[in-house]
Amino acid sequence: MIATADNLKKKPELTDQEAERQLILQAYRDLLHCFRNPLNEEDKKNLRAAFDLAVEAHQEQRRKSGEPYILHPIEVARICVEEIGLGPTAAVSALLHDVVEDTEVTLKDIHEQFGDRVALIVDGLTKLDGLHETESPQAENLGKVLRTMLSDVRVVLIKMADRLHNMRTIKSMPEHKQKKIAAETSFIYAPVAHRLGLHKIKTELDDICFKIEHPDEYKDIARKLEEKLKIRGEYINKFIERLHEIFKDLDFPYRVMGRPKSIYSIWRKINTKNVSFENIYDLFAVRVIIDVPKELEKRRAWDVYSYITDHFQPITERLRDWITSPKSNGYESLQTTVLGLDNKFVEIQIRSERMHEIAERGFAAHWKYKAGKKGDPDVYEKWLNRVRETIESSSGNAIELLADIRSELFTEEVHVFTPRGEMKSLPDGATALDFAFSIHSDIGSTCRAVKINNRVCPIHVKLHDGDQVEIITDKNQKPSEDWLQHVVTSRAKNRIRSALKEEKRIQADYGREILERKLNSLRVSFDENCDMLVKWYGYHNRLEFLSAIHLEQVELKKINRFFKADGTQLIEKDSIKTKVVPETTGPTPIQIAKPKGDQKPEIIINDEPGSYYQYSFANCCNPVQGDKIFAFVLVQGGVKIHRSDCPNANNLLAQYGHRVLRATWGNISKNSFLTKIVVTGIDTGPGVIQQLTNRIYDLGINIRSFEISGEGGYFVGHLGLIVVNTNQLQHAILELRKFDWVSNVKRED
């Protein structure tokens, strides 16, 4: 247990400086006690040297909470050792993970004192220096971590420990910073934790992010769990006692424990399955852990399952055999739901001690059990190979790389077969076109159609486990732009992008000839004027502009109308004033006007009147007065106002956090806002639409749009409403829920 400052202050003889020194030393001793195996002399020496160097380097630094900064790297090292299961080299690297980035210590110093391996890991953990101009520093830094991870996977594991401690101590940060960090965590780090099998860390990250991003929903579920904590605990204890009675004849060691359900996972089930809190199956959950040799694990797990289902009715559709077919992140367990005591649903996980440690600790535990065992299938090595292939085939754009990594490597897998019976593993959601590119680039590029299970299907059809896929090619077929919408794998995306760029280069060569002829007729230079025309016509680069000329998408007659020759250059005619739209790569907004009079602004952006900015409301989330909001700087100028819980918020905050500004509502106005809600319920026949619209009309709310559909006695209605604030919107939702035939009403994203 780490000593606290409060405990230390009880000793009056200690000065603040002495108390802090003892606090730091105690944290270091706690780290040393976390190692499972005794440390050799060299490891002790390196750990002490790393600790001394970190203490000296960080001595003038403090965290936002006010505590000495050195406590952070010590705690990161402790998480690496105790919660992930890493060794002394990782602990040394964790102690030093911030010194190059934040202090005068150089990477050369680390290399000379601790050697190649520690220097490599610390370099991978050091953020880019900020001198690089990049659209998304967050994506660039994660890309650096992933590239270094290919040389040593401990880089990403230490990064996970670093992020976990930052999230545990995030309360000391301002609210807008918390939201940015939470978005980046849920968008990037939680999926990485899942993919590396770090179940406990992923669960904790999810819950902290959920608490920050959806505080009201978090409090509501936490309150409901707390209200029934005692009842749930008593029930689980009775159920475990009953299991011990059932297992009295088992001839191998086992243990049974209650399994807490995370608040985030409860909320996700409420939303994805459209059920109430009370109807979630696994609020009551237990875990049976057996201690048997690896070769007996599967047989004994099914023995336990048989004992349980002899006494409790199983819900067969809820049976999941992750032992025979482990998940793609190495997770193994036999899961079922039974009708337990008092006819309450109870979810049960059955696993071995080995499976349990891998499920909790992930990658590090996997390698401990794998050591010396050849021939075992290695899910992590396959994953790392796919990461390597994704990075090597990347176009170099960090944002595209991050998107490819997320879409391909953080999902579950499907297994499909060639006509010859060769199995291919693809990410869940992959299409037949992904399959074609996984065989060979030429086959993918010339794919015309596919046969799935001997039936001809379009190339964009999604694949399922066990599908047999045959590719039909045509040498005249070429990739098109819309193909990018029909693939999820990085291999397919990069091959399509390469083919499109090559095609665009050919088109640009023809476009260059056309433009050169045009400029020659005006007797001006191509090289001196091309880039100016690219910007004037609103294109990003020469390639796009020249290709568009070939495709007759550029009206070259405008050059004669708006420009005149001045020597070898084109200049705009004096009578025409064109508006130049500036580009912004950072968070600095564009000032356009001062507010008139004393009228309060509707929006406050970065503590300044919103009228300083060219802002508009985002259509993806339709903010309403009263929503928590933020402003996002657009590349073409101006800002968009988004709801904090916008479907795109995590993406924007995680990848473009440097372009996000604080925003709040400035005054209570009577402006109207468009918002959308979804109403679901039982179709009681004629009159449903009339009752819904009458109720809304009685509330004084205008309906902008209404779309309703139904099937099998169930209906779904999408309503566009004009409201003045969130209070009016929430009142409308509550009123519609009062109909006994309405099952749910919620705001539409």
C-alpha positions, 0 to 999 in steps of 0.5 A: 500500500503506497503511503499517502501524504496525509499519513506522512503529515501526521508526523510533525517532525517531518518537513514537506520536503522530507515527507515527499522524499519518504513518499517517493521512496515508499512508492519505489519500495512498493514497486520492488515488492511487486516482482514475482521472482527475485531480482538478480544484482544487475536488475537491482542495479539498473532499477535503482539507476533508472529510479535515481535518474528519473528522480533527478530529471523530474525533481522540479516537475509536478503533476496537475494534482500538485504531487511530485511528477516522479510518482507517475513513472513509478506508478506506471512501472508498478502497473507494468509489473503487478497488473500486466506481468512484465519484468525488470527491463519494462520497469526500467523503461517505464521509470524513464518513459518521460525523461527524454520528452520532458527533461534535459536527458537525451536518448544518447544518455539512456543508450550509454547507461542502459543499453540498446533495448531500453533506449529503443523502448524509451524512444518508442514512448517519446512523443514527436517533438512538435516541430513536425507539421502534421494534421493529427499529432495524436495519430502520428504519435500512436503510429510511432508507438506501433512501429516501435512495437514491431521491434519490442511489444513492451512499448505498447504495453508500457504505453497502456500502463501510462494511459491507465494511470493518467486516466485514474488521475484524470480528475485533476484535469480541466473538463475540456481536457478530460473529454479530449483524453477520454475520446482518445482513450476510447477511440484508440487505447481501449481497442488496443487493450482489447486486442492485446487481451488486457481485459481488466485494463480495457474494462477500467478504461471503458468505465472511466471514459464512459463516466467522463463522456456520459456522466448522467447515464453513468450516475444512473446505472451506478445508482441502480447497481448500488441500490441492489448491491446488497441484494445482488451480493446475497444472491451471488453468495447463495448461488456460489454455496449451491455450486459448492454442493453440486461440485462436491464430487469433483476430483480436481481443485477449483474456485468460484467467485462473483464476477462484477459487471462494468457500468459501461458494458451494462450501458452498451447492452441497454443501448445495443439490445434495446432492453431495460436495466432489469432485463440484462442477463448477466447482472448476476454473474459467477466465474468457475476457475479450475486448476488442471493441466493444459491437456485436460482443460477442455474436458474438465471445463465441459465436466463442470458445465455438465454438473451445472446444467444437471441442476440448472436449466441452461439457455442454450442460445447463450452458450459460447465455446471460446475454448474450442475456438479461442477469440482472436485476442487469445481469450479462452472460456466456456460461457453459458447462462442458466436459470438460477435460484428464484428463476433469475438469469445467471451468467457463468464463465468456466475457465482454467487458471491459465486461461484466467491469467491470460484473460486478465493479463493478456499478452505477457501471460500468454508468452509466459505459458507459451515459453518452450512450447513449439507448435502452439497457435500464436494469436499475438504473433499473427496479430503483430504480423498483420500490424507489420503488413499494415504499416509497411503497406501504408501510404505514410498518412498517419490518419489513414494508418490509424483508420486501417489499424482500427478497422482491421486489427481491433475487430474479431475475425471471420474464417473463410475458404478458397475453392481448394480448402485453404483457410483465410482469416479476415477481420469481421466485416470484410467483403469478398473484395477484401478476400480477393486482395488477400490472395493477390493484388492482381486478383483483387484489382481485376475482380469482376464478381465472386461466387460464395458457396457456389452462388454468384454475388456482388464483390461488396458482399460481407463474408461470414464464418465458413464461407467458400469464396471463388473470385471471377476476374476480368483483365479489363477490370480496374479499381474505382474510387467507390471500391474504397467504400467496400473494403476494410483491410489495409492491404485492399485499401492501399492496393486500391489507393495505389492503383487510383493514384497511378490512374490519376497520374496518367490523367494528370499527364494529359491534363498538364498537356491541356493546361500547357497549351492554354497557358502558351496561348496566353504566353505565360509560364506553366511552372510559375502559374500552375500552383497559383491556379491550383489554389484559386480553383480550390484543389489540394495539389497539382495531381488533383487539379491536372487530373480534373482538367483531363476529366473536363471538371475544370472550366479553363475559360475562367482564366481568360475572364478573371486573369491577365498576363503580366510578363510570364505570370498571371495576375487577377484583373483589378475589377475582380476581387476573389475571396481567398479561403485560408487554411488552418492546421492548428487550433487558431480560429479565423476572426471575421468581425466584432460583435455589434452592440451589447447583445450577448453572443449565442455561443462562447468559444474559447471564452470569446464571443461566438460572433468572432468566429464563422461558426455553424451547427453540425448536421451530424448531431444537431446541437440544441441549446442546453447540450454540452458542446465543443467547437471544431476548427475546419481546414477551409476556415470557420468552426462547426459546433458539435454536441459532446456526445456526437457520434463523431466526437471521439474521432474528432477529439482523438485524431484532431484534438489540436483543432478542438476549442471549448464552447458553451452557450452564451445566452438563453435565447428563443432560437429554434433548433432542429433535432431528431428522435426515434420512437419504437413500439407496438403497432396497435393499428390505425391511430398510432401516427395521430396519437404521436403527432397530437401529443407533440402538437399539444406540447407546442412543438413543430414537427419538421419531418416524420417517417414511420415503418413497421413490420411484424406488429412493431414500428419505428418512427423517426421524427424531426422536431423544432425545439428551443432547448434540451428541456423542451426536448426531454419533456417531449421524450418523457411525454411520448414514453407515457403511451403504454404501447411505446417501448422506447423514445430516444434522441437520434444520432 
